Amino acid sequence: MTLNLKLERNTLRSQAAEILLNMIKEGRFAGNRLPAEEELARMMGVSRATVREALYSLVQLGIITKRQGKGNFCHPSIANLPARLDISTDFLELLKTKDQGARVIHKDLRCTACSPRARENLGLAEGEKVVRFDRLYYQDGRPAILAEIEIPQRYFRQLPPTEEVRPTLKEFYEAYCEGELVKMIIQMKSRIYPQAAEIFQIDSQTPLLWWEEKWLTLEDQPACYASVYFNPGVTSLSLVVTLG
């Protein structure tokens, strides 16, 4: 994932922010301290107002830290991170890089009884029917992320074609189900899961990073459960925390 994707396109501010971002990535500033706004404006050929807007964009992304009386400091170590969960949880976006493509497929779509974990997370009755399928993400042809999805069958307006794929699970849900997904709760765990290990072509006893996702509607109703596994040989995810 490139941070450039999070900047608005076709505006002078976004162009200035992208130029500044690339300069930060390249380590162009001594001591990682940015020049004054006037100097940055001269370097980039834009106004101070545009520089100020570009700085704000990169502060929001955690690339720049502003300190009263000390100036603006940049963080190349953060600017060059490939996949940041604090910016996006869109797996396709996280897996894409300048040199590597990403794609997702759906497989094994069927109507079945809910799993115990889905029943607990979604508050379902024992044996309640769900539509279950796998979203399998690839990075340059290598299986990278397996997401096992369960959505209560009663939420569907119509069942999708077996191989119907949307870029995000939110888009898929809202195309075929009632309601709008607005929030997601993630619980991070680890687990040995031979079924995922077989797909990833790794040892069956390898501990895997395991997410449990509970997706909520606008009305705060739990509507979708996902059990997500990450191939340790492919995925490398980061989370940036700004300290006070």
N, C-alpha and C positions, 0 to 999 in steps of 0.2 A: 504494500500500500504506500503511495506517495502522499505526503501531506498537501501537495499541490492540489489534489482532488478536493480538499476541503475549502479551498478558496473560491470565492465567486468568480465566474468567468466574465470576460468581456467588459471589465471596468478598469479604469486607470488604477484604482486602489489595488485590485487583485493583481494587476500586472506588476505594480511596484512591490507588493508583498511577495510575489513569486521571485522577482529579481533579488530582493533582500534575503529571502529564504535560501536561495541557491548560494549567495555569498556566505551566509552563515554555515551552510553545509560544507563549503570549501575551506572554512577556517580563515577567512580573509581579515578578521579583526584581531589585532594584538590584544592578548589578555582577555579575549572574548568580551571586550567592552565596546559598545557601539559608539561611533562618532556622534556629535551633536546633530540635531535635526537639519540645521542649515547645510552641514557637510554632506549628510546623506542625500538631501535634496539635490545638491550639486552633482554628486556621484551618479544619481539615477536619472537626472534630468527632469525632475518633477517638482511640484510645489511643496512647501513645508506642510500644508494641510494634507496633501496626499501621503506624504511620509508619515504623518501622525496617524492617519487611518491605517496605513500598512503596518505600522508598529502595533496598533491596537489589535489587528487581526492575528498577528503572531504572538502577542501576549495571551490572547484567548486560547491559542493552541499550545501554550506552555513553552514556546521556543524562545521567548524573551521575558526577562524579569526586570521590572522597573523598580528602582529604589530612589526615594526622595533624597536629594543631596549627593547621590553617588552616580546617578545616570542609568543607562539601559545596558543590561548585560544579556548576551546571547548564549545559547546552549547547543553547540553542534552535536553533542552526544545525544540530545533528544531529537534534533532536526533530522538525524540520519537513522533513527529507529525505523525498521521496516513495517511493523504491524502493531498499532497502538489501540488497545481496547478502550482507553478512555476517550478516544475520538470516534470509534466505530465498532459495532459488533456485527457488521455485515461481513460474513466470512468471505464472500467473493472479493470484496474490496480489500480485506486484510491479506488475502493470498496473492493478489495481483502485485507485481513489481514491474520495474522497467524491463526486466529481462525474462520474466516468467508470467505465463498466462494462467487463468483459473476458469473452471467451469463447474457446474453442478448438475447432477442427474437425480431423478426420482426412480425408486425401484421398490418392488414388492408391495404395491398399494393394495390393501384389502380391508374389509370390514371384519372386526374381531372383537372379542371381549377385552376390556381395558386391563392393562397390567396393574399390579398392586401399587407401583409408584405413581402411575397416572391417577389411579383412584384416590390415593391420598392427597396428591397435589391439586387435583381438580374437584375434589369433593363429590366423586361419582358413586353411584350405587354399585355394589358388587356384581360383576358380570355385565355392566352396562356396555353397550356397543360403542366402539370408536372406529374412526377411519385411521388406519395406521400405515405409515410408509417411511422409507428411509430417504433422507437427502444426503447424497454422497458428493463431497467436494473434492475436486482434483486440482493439484498445482502441477502444471507441465506434465500431465499424464500420470502423476503419482497420487494415489488416494491419500488425502490429507486430513479430512474431517468427516466423521460419520455422525449424523443427527437422526435419531430414531424419533419420529413424530407421532403423537396421538392427539386426535381432535374428536370430541364427542360427535357421534353420527347425527344426533338431533340438531346440531348447529348448521348442518349443510343445507343450503338451498338446492344444490344439485351436486352430484358426485362428479369429480373431474375425470377426464380421460386418464387412462392408466399412466401414460408417460408425460402428462402435462407438467411443465416446470415453469416456475416464475423465479425471477432473480432473487427475491427475498421471501421468507416464510410469511411475512406480513402481507405482501402482495397476493400470495397464493390464498391465504385465509380470506382476505376481503373480496377476492374474486368469486369464491364458492360458498362462503359461510355468512351467517348473520352477524352483524356487529363490526366494530372497528377495534383493532388491537392498538393499544397506546402505551403500555408499560410491559416490562419484562423483569422478572426477579431471577437472578442467577445464584445458584449455590455451587461453589467450587469444591470438588472432592477428588479423590483418586480411587481407582478400581482396577482389578484384573478382570478383563472381559475378553475371553477367547474369540468370540464372534467378531469383535472389532479387530483384534490382533490378526485374525486370518485375512480380513480385508486389507489391512495395512501391510501384510506379508512380513510380520515380525513374530518373535517368540510369543507363544500363547500366554506365558506367565509374566509378560512385561507389564508393570504398573502403568496405567494410562491416566492422563488428566481427564477428569470426568465432570461435566457440567450438568446440572439439572436446571432446566428453564421452565418457569411458569409464566405464561403470557396472559395479560389481563386486558379486558375490554374497557371502553370509556366508562362503563357503569361499574367497573372494578370486579367484574365477573371473571374467574379463571376459565379460559377457553381453549388453551392449548398447552400440552406438555411435551417437552423435548429432552431426550437423554443424549448428550453430545460427547463424543470421544475424539481425541486429537492424536494424530500420528506423531510420536516424539521425534521421528527422523525427518519430518517435513516441516511441521509448524513450529514457529518461535514467536510467541506473543509477549507484548510488553504493556505495562500499565504505569503511567506517569502520575505522580502525586505532587501537587504544589504545597509546600509547607508554609506556615504562617511566619 
